[in-house]
Amino acid sequence: MNKANQAKAWLYLLPAILLLIFFTLIPFIKIICFSFMEGYSIESNSFNSIGFSNFVELFKNSDFMQALGTSLIAIAISIPVSLLVAFSIAIALNNIKICKKVFRTIFFIPFVTNALILGYVTMIICINNDVGVSLFNWVLSLFGVESMNLLTGPYIYKLSIYIVYIIWRLLPFEIIILISALNSIKKEYYLSAVIDGCSPVKQFNRVTLPMISPMILFLAFSGAITVLKDFDNALGIFGGENLTEANLMTLNGFMYSGIKSNTGVASVVALIISVIFILIFMILLAFIKKSEKK
């Protein structure tokens, strides 16, 4: 590439670079600075001193530890489960011939629906109504199972509902991407595998999985980001003022709740979320490099 083309390339990239600098890099630097400012006030734009008291205060906060645990558990369970379910549905939708577009549309509806609305619908399904029985408990009663207070019961009930809901929200995007990835695999690869005597299982392990593994890793990373950034889903299910009482505060929700009251601590939470992003990205990048070597 000559110098003229290089100059044009940088000129085309300039708007994106400026946006990254002003809306990503500079705010991130400010977050780091706010994290070390003790007693910082947004109104007066002043602070008392520089130190690590915000970090100490944060890790002594039981609500933060609960929010951290909830977000990490949700990532550990929802990402692999949603990918497995999405992959199974993608294979099924890719092979059926009747009403294929209809089924794809049905599975994609949650992706284009507002999270607060879906969360509220989930709350209606799980919470007892005026008659005293929720739709979920009514279904359980048909099988002779005792009713459960999912939204007001033990933490494990609430966490389970939240994780199932997160999986439901992740599925549409993952299904569409995996269907596209499956359709991008050339038929000649499978034909060669059949000629070589490979069984369907070997075809999956040696053709399908290696070809779509980069897309699976991308979905895992984007799904982890979605869970870490989540607040509106929990807000829709449990209500904004009851997240702490329900012991289901998320990291992002904890950060938003303290932006005005304690900006320094909220900045530390944002910094921790960024570090988790980077760690997840590095882990997935290591998997990609390892798969490329194979």
DRENNUTI-846792 format. One line per field, with one value per residue (C-alpha): chain; residue in one letter; residue number from 1; x, z, y. Coordinates in nm, 4 decimals. Layout:
residues N
mol <- [A, ...]
type <- [a, ...]
seq <- [NUM, ...]
c1 <- [X, ...]
c3 <- [Z, ...]
c2 <- [Y, ...]
end
This chain:
residues 294
mol <- [A, A, A, A, A, A, A, A, A, A, A, A, A, A, A, A, A, A, A, A, A, A, A, A, A, A, A, A, A, A, A, A, A, A, A, A, A, A, A, A, A, A, A, A, A, A, A, A, A, A, A, A, A, A, A, A, A, A, A, A, A, A, A, A, A, A, A, A, A, A, A, A, A, A, A, A, A, A, A, A, A, A, A, A, A, A, A, A, A, A, A, A, A, A, A, A, A, A, A, A, A, A, A, A, A, A, A, A, A, A, A, A, A, A, A, A, A, A, A, A, A, A, A, A, A, A, A, A, A, A, A, A, A, A, A, A, A, A, A, A, A, A, A, A, A, A, A, A, A, A, A, A, A, A, A, A, A, A, A, A, A, A, A, A, A, A, A, A, A, A, A, A, A, A, A, A, A, A, A, A, A, A, A, A, A, A, A, A, A, A, A, A, A, A, A, A, A, A, A, A, A, A, A, A, A, A, A, A, A, A, A, A, A, A, A, A, A, A, A, A, A, A, A, A, A, A, A, A, A, A, A, A, A, A, A, A, A, A, A, A, A, A, A, A, A, A, A, A, A, A, A, A, A, A, A, A, A, A, A, A, A, A, A, A, A, A, A, A, A, A, A, A, A, A, A, A, A, A, A, A, A, A, A, A, A, A, A, A, A, A, A, A, A, A]
type <- [m, n, k, a, n, q, a, k, a, w, l, y, l, l, p, a, i, l, l, l, i, f, f, t, l, i, p, f, i, k, i, i, c, f, s, f, m, e, g, y, s, i, e, s, n, s, f, n, s, i, g, f, s, n, f, v, e, l, f, k, n, s, d, f, m, q, a, l, g, t, s, l, i, a, i, a, i, s, i, p, v, s, l, l, v, a, f, s, i, a, i, a, l, n, n, i, k, i, c, k, k, v, f, r, t, i, f, f, i, p, f, v, t, n, a, l, i, l, g, y, v, t, m, i, i, c, i, n, n, d, v, g, v, s, l, f, n, w, v, l, s, l, f, g, v, e, s, m, n, l, l, t, g, p, y, i, y, k, l, s, i, y, i, v, y, i, i, w, r, l, l, p, f, e, i, i, i, l, i, s, a, l, n, s, i, k, k, e, y, y, l, s, a, v, i, d, g, c, s, p, v, k, q, f, n, r, v, t, l, p, m, i, s, p, m, i, l, f, l, a, f, s, g, a, i, t, v, l, k, d, f, d, n, a, l, g, i, f, g, g, e, n, l, t, e, a, n, l, m, t, l, n, g, f, m, y, s, g, i, k, s, n, t, g, v, a, s, v, v, a, l, i, i, s, v, i, f, i, l, i, f, m, i, l, l, a, f, i, k, k, s, e, k, k]
seq <- [1, 2, 3, 4, 5, 6, 7, 8, 9, 10, 11, 12, 13, 14, 15, 16, 17, 18, 19, 20, 21, 22, 23, 24, 25, 26, 27, 28, 29, 30, 31, 32, 33, 34, 35, 36, 37, 38, 39, 40, 41, 42, 43, 44, 45, 46, 47, 48, 49, 50, 51, 52, 53, 54, 55, 56, 57, 58, 59, 60, 61, 62, 63, 64, 65, 66, 67, 68, 69, 70, 71, 72, 73, 74, 75, 76, 77, 78, 79, 80, 81, 82, 83, 84, 85, 86, 87, 88, 89, 90, 91, 92, 93, 94, 95, 96, 97, 98, 99, 100, 101, 102, 103, 104, 105, 106, 107, 108, 109, 110, 111, 112, 113, 114, 115, 116, 117, 118, 119, 120, 121, 122, 123, 124, 125, 126, 127, 128, 129, 130, 131, 132, 133, 134, 135, 136, 137, 138, 139, 140, 141, 142, 143, 144, 145, 146, 147, 148, 149, 150, 151, 152, 153, 154, 155, 156, 157, 158, 159, 160, 161, 162, 163, 164, 165, 166, 167, 168, 169, 170, 171, 172, 173, 174, 175, 176, 177, 178, 179, 180, 181, 182, 183, 184, 185, 186, 187, 188, 189, 190, 191, 192, 193, 194, 195, 196, 197, 198, 199, 200, 201, 202, 203, 204, 205, 206, 207, 208, 209, 210, 211, 212, 213, 214, 215, 216, 217, 218, 219, 220, 221, 222, 223, 224, 225, 226, 227, 228, 229, 230, 231, 232, 233, 234, 235, 236, 237, 238, 239, 240, 241, 242, 243, 244, 245, 246, 247, 248, 249, 250, 251, 252, 253, 254, 255, 256, 257, 258, 259, 260, 261, 262, 263, 264, 265, 266, 267, 268, 269, 270, 271, 272, 273, 274, 275, 276, 277, 278, 279, 280, 281, 282, 283, 284, 285, 286, 287, 288, 289, 290, 291, 292, 293, 294]
c1 <- [0.0000, 0.1475, 0.1522, -0.1486, -0.3659, -0.2395, -0.3359, -0.6841, -0.7218, -0.6319, -0.8666, -1.1549, -1.0677, -1.0372, -1.4084, -1.4165, -1.0868, -1.2151, -1.5370, -1.3362, -1.1120, -1.3910, -1.6546, -1.4429, -1.0820, -1.1354, -1.4324, -1.2309, -0.9398, -1.1830, -1.3266, -0.9766, -0.9216, -1.2592, -1.1811, -0.8949, -1.0701, -1.1916, -1.5121, -1.5672, -1.8838, -2.0480, -2.2238, -1.9107, -1.6674, -1.4314, -1.2726, -1.0977, -0.7867, -0.6334, -0.6270, -0.7741, -1.0650, -1.3206, -1.1796, -1.1799, -1.5349, -1.6576, -1.5172, -1.6562, -2.0029, -2.2136, -2.4514, -2.1605, -2.0340, -2.3849, -2.4109, -2.0693, -2.1651, -2.4997, -2.3398, -2.0573, -2.2920, -2.5267, -2.2356, -2.1053, -2.4462, -2.6335, -2.3580, -2.2851, -2.6507, -2.7783, -2.5136, -2.5992, -2.9735, -2.9217, -2.6977, -2.9532, -3.2339, -3.0171, -2.9464, -3.3166, -3.4266, -3.1586, -3.2894, -3.6658, -3.8449, -4.1973, -4.2613, -3.8867, -3.9248, -4.2186, -4.0219, -3.7208, -3.9442, -4.0994, -3.7583, -3.6372, -3.9282, -3.7679, -3.4628, -3.6669, -3.8951, -3.8148, -3.6407, -3.8602, -4.1739, -4.0414, -3.9297, -4.2739, -4.4362, -4.2024, -4.3026, -4.6722, -4.6082, -4.4195, -4.5981, -4.9278, -5.2312, -5.5512, -5.6835, -5.3697, -5.2126, -4.9583, -4.9532, -4.6313, -4.7774, -5.0978, -4.8931, -4.7108, -5.0426, -5.1406, -4.8521, -4.9222, -4.6205, -4.6473, -4.6540, -4.3404, -4.2929, -4.0366, -4.0002, -4.0256, -3.8798, -3.5186, -3.2305, -3.1869, -3.5423, -3.4857, -3.1459, -3.2924, -3.5688, -3.3152, -3.0800, -3.3646, -3.4764, -3.1228, -3.0967, -3.4277, -3.2969, -2.9682, -3.1202, -3.2620, -2.9369, -2.7339, -2.9747, -2.9616, -2.5807, -2.5380, -2.7805, -2.5748, -2.2541, -2.3953, -2.5110, -2.1656, -1.9998, -1.9390, -2.1181, -1.7960, -1.6426, -1.9184, -1.8988, -1.5253, -1.5891, -1.8485, -1.6050, -1.3432, -1.5926, -1.6600, -1.9699, -2.2114, -2.0409, -1.6963, -1.8365, -1.9612, -1.6301, -1.4012, -1.6047, -1.8935, -1.7384, -1.4008, -1.5723, -1.8106, -1.5871, -1.4822, -1.8492, -1.9220, -1.6409, -1.7751, -2.1210, -1.9724, -1.7931, -2.0926, -2.3173, -2.0835, -2.0856, -2.4665, -2.4907, -2.2336, -2.4108, -2.7519, -2.9755, -3.3024, -3.3847, -3.3616, -3.5388, -3.8322, -3.8654, -3.8092, -3.8644, -3.6049, -3.6535, -3.6633, -3.3429, -3.1382, -3.4156, -3.4543, -3.0789, -3.0592, -2.8721, -2.6441, -2.3035, -2.4367, -2.7374, -2.5131, -2.3015, -2.6036, -2.7472, -2.4343, -2.3430, -2.4840, -2.4524, -2.0962, -1.9327, -1.5936, -1.7275, -1.9445, -1.6316, -1.4515, -1.7415, -1.7166, -1.3428, -1.4003, -1.6548, -1.3976, -1.1317, -1.3711, -1.4400, -1.0674, -1.0105, -1.2954, -1.1634, -0.8118, -0.9428, -1.1486, -0.8581, -0.6367, -0.8961, -0.9058, -0.5254, -0.5224, -0.7893, -0.6001, -0.2854, -0.4814]
c3 <- [0.0000, -0.1038, 0.1117, -0.0628, 0.0104, 0.3699, 0.4158, 0.2770, 0.5068, 0.8160, 0.6963, 0.6753, 1.0211, 1.1773, 1.2720, 1.4407, 1.6198, 1.7479, 1.8719, 2.0536, 2.2134, 2.3317, 2.4272, 2.5394, 2.6222, 2.8018, 3.0127, 3.1051, 3.2220, 3.4248, 3.5859, 3.6947, 3.8429, 4.0222, 4.1708, 4.3731, 4.4718, 4.8300, 4.9082, 4.5508, 4.4950, 4.1553, 4.2587, 4.3721, 4.1523, 4.4505, 4.6596, 4.9940, 4.9134, 4.6975, 4.8268, 4.8239, 5.0611, 4.7793, 4.7081, 5.0770, 5.1262, 4.8200, 4.9127, 5.2643, 5.1202, 5.1387, 4.8683, 4.6248, 4.7028, 4.6441, 4.3136, 4.2052, 4.2904, 4.1096, 3.7901, 3.7870, 3.8575, 3.5835, 3.3368, 3.4362, 3.3888, 3.1265, 2.8618, 2.8128, 2.8548, 2.6114, 2.3531, 2.3802, 2.3460, 2.0681, 1.8761, 1.9014, 1.7852, 1.5033, 1.3719, 1.3906, 1.2164, 0.9547, 0.8644, 0.8756, 0.5552, 0.6789, 0.8217, 0.8609, 0.8388, 1.0800, 1.3470, 1.2985, 1.3494, 1.6643, 1.8201, 1.7268, 1.8899, 2.2409, 2.0854, 1.9486, 2.2516, 2.5294, 2.8239, 3.0805, 2.9105, 2.9022, 3.2630, 3.3654, 3.1784, 3.3612, 3.6913, 3.6089, 3.5256, 3.8498, 4.1056, 4.2660, 4.1260, 4.2914, 4.2995, 4.4848, 4.2252, 3.9632, 3.6164, 3.7033, 4.0227, 3.8401, 3.5927, 3.8851, 4.0481, 3.7368, 3.8135, 4.1850, 4.2746, 4.5692, 4.4781, 4.5175, 4.5839, 4.3110, 4.3460, 4.7234, 4.8209, 4.8830, 4.6886, 4.4804, 4.3439, 4.2419, 4.0911, 3.8940, 3.7479, 3.6609, 3.4881, 3.2911, 3.1830, 3.0765, 2.8710, 2.7047, 2.6182, 2.4768, 2.2622, 1.9669, 1.8738, 1.9229, 1.7102, 1.4182, 1.4265, 1.4506, 1.1637, 0.9497, 1.0576, 0.9713, 0.6297, 0.5572, 0.5735, 0.2227, 0.1362, -0.0222, 0.3237, 0.4312, 0.0974, 0.1469, 0.5025, 0.3755, 0.1103, 0.3834, 0.5763, 0.8613, 1.0702, 1.1508, 1.4885, 1.3264, 1.0704, 1.3533, 1.5436, 1.2419, 1.0134, 1.1822, 1.5187, 1.3877, 1.1225, 1.3638, 1.6737, 1.6185, 1.6049, 1.9219, 2.1023, 1.9770, 2.1101, 2.4427, 2.4758, 2.3665, 2.5999, 2.8947, 2.8181, 2.8039, 3.1466, 3.3062, 3.1669, 3.2714, 3.4952, 3.3072, 3.3012, 3.6804, 3.7059, 3.5036, 3.7026, 4.0601, 4.0449, 4.0795, 4.4501, 4.5509, 4.3899, 4.7063, 4.9240, 4.6828, 4.7088, 4.3308, 4.2615, 3.9570, 3.9157, 3.6709, 3.8912, 4.1935, 3.9945, 3.8797, 4.2304, 4.3639, 4.0860, 4.2655, 4.6284, 4.6043, 4.2694, 4.3787, 4.4761, 4.1624, 3.9560, 4.1208, 4.0220, 3.6627, 3.6728, 3.8012, 3.5238, 3.2680, 3.4143, 3.3954, 3.0306, 2.9566, 3.1382, 2.9509, 2.6214, 2.6958, 2.7863, 2.4681, 2.2620, 2.4042, 2.2985, 1.9471, 1.9129, 2.0440, 1.7926, 1.5078, 1.5936, 1.5688]
c2 <- [0.0000, 0.3365, 0.6486, 0.8040, 0.5003, 0.4878, 0.8534, 0.7833, 0.4825, 0.6891, 0.9652, 0.7166, 0.5841, 0.9306, 0.9753, 0.6330, 0.7017, 1.0376, 0.8750, 0.6062, 0.8687, 1.1005, 0.8414, 0.5446, 0.6295, 0.9631, 0.8343, 0.5248, 0.7415, 0.9529, 0.6384, 0.5363, 0.8828, 0.8859, 0.5431, 0.6870, 1.0128, 0.9828, 1.1704, 1.2859, 1.4943, 1.5379, 1.8599, 2.0420, 1.8446, 1.8151, 1.5401, 1.5111, 1.3086, 1.0375, 0.6815, 0.3313, 0.3870, 0.3421, -0.0049, -0.0984, 0.0296, -0.1568, -0.4979, -0.4623, -0.4013, -0.7183, -0.5926, -0.5618, -0.9112, -1.0459, -0.8536, -0.9814, -1.3393, -1.3115, -1.1775, -1.4341, -1.7273, -1.6040, -1.5931, -1.9373, -2.1016, -1.8990, -1.8758, -2.2491, -2.3503, -2.0859, -2.1784, -2.5470, -2.4835, -2.2273, -2.4653, -2.7454, -2.5155, -2.3754, -2.7270, -2.8140, -2.4941, -2.5411, -2.8872, -2.8433, -2.7461, -2.6688, -2.3190, -2.2529, -1.8731, -1.8770, -2.0633, -1.8337, -1.5308, -1.6791, -1.7469, -1.3966, -1.2091, -1.1815, -1.0110, -0.7190, -0.6866, -0.4400, -0.6064, -0.4306, -0.5630, -0.9193, -0.8874, -0.7672, -1.0576, -1.2959, -1.1370, -1.1865, -1.5531, -1.6173, -1.4016, -1.4985, -1.3159, -1.1975, -1.5524, -1.6540, -1.8810, -1.7756, -1.9272, -2.1134, -2.2595, -2.3502, -2.5570, -2.7221, -2.8086, -3.0049, -3.2408, -3.2513, -3.0342, -2.7967, -2.4268, -2.2133, -1.8425, -1.7843, -1.4059, -1.3865, -1.7217, -1.8280, -1.6766, -1.9924, -1.9551, -1.5940, -1.6685, -1.9601, -1.7424, -1.4736, -1.7207, -1.8828, -1.5370, -1.4410, -1.7614, -1.6762, -1.3286, -1.4609, -1.7371, -1.5346, -1.3606, -1.6787, -1.8823, -1.6376, -1.6160, -1.9946, -2.0549, -1.8166, -1.9918, -2.3353, -2.2145, -2.0704, -2.4152, -2.5461, -2.8697, -2.9987, -3.0396, -3.2771, -3.4605, -3.5152, -3.6373, -3.8870, -4.0145, -4.0610, -4.2731, -4.0282, -4.0934, -3.8071, -3.7651, -3.7372, -3.4947, -3.2771, -3.2925, -3.2485, -3.0216, -2.8425, -2.7591, -2.6303, -2.4165, -2.2426, -2.2350, -1.8692, -1.7717, -1.9694, -1.7880, -1.4547, -1.5409, -1.6465, -1.3124, -1.1037, -1.3052, -1.2462, -0.8738, -0.8778, -1.0437, -0.8126, -0.5071, -0.6319, -0.4267, -0.3747, -0.7469, -0.7774, -0.4414, -0.5711, -0.8938, -0.7769, -0.4007, -0.1261, -0.0543, -0.4218, -0.5530, -0.5144, -0.6543, -0.9447, -1.0108, -1.0061, -0.6849, -0.7085, -0.5440, -0.2888, -0.2218, -0.1707, 0.0741, 0.2790, 0.2886, 0.4574, 0.7010, 1.0057, 0.8984, 0.7625, 0.8290, 0.6960, 0.3548, 0.3379, 0.4120, 0.1214, -0.1070, 0.0177, -0.0487, -0.4039, -0.4689, -0.3485, -0.5781, -0.8748, -0.7838, -0.7868, -1.1185, -1.2876, -1.1504, -1.2776, -1.6245, -1.6503, -1.5132, -1.7881, -2.0464, -1.8992, -1.9106, -2.2678, -2.3748, -2.2063, -2.4030, -2.7279]
end
